[in-house]
Amino acid sequence: MFVKDVMVQNQVGLHARPATFFIQKANEFKSSIWIEKEERRVNAKSLLGILSLGIVGGTQIRIIADGADENDAVQGLVELVESGFAEETR
């Protein structure tokens, strides 16, 4: 199991579009992956699960992976979150 905390950089957080990018990235890996916010943990490959967390910009989340490619999965998802999902400021 590999775990890493990351701060959500983009202003709107993980709303529908960034959450979709996150899920697409998560699905590139074989490992089981979860996102944890405070006490709640959801499947990182589930749109409804991610949206239910209500993650906004500036929120600290924990990304957890367990499986053959767990390190790559967590690192890839942390990089995506830190990039702000390549969203332009409007």
Order of alpha helices (4+ residues) and beta strands (2+ residues): beta-alpha-beta-beta-alpha-beta-alpha
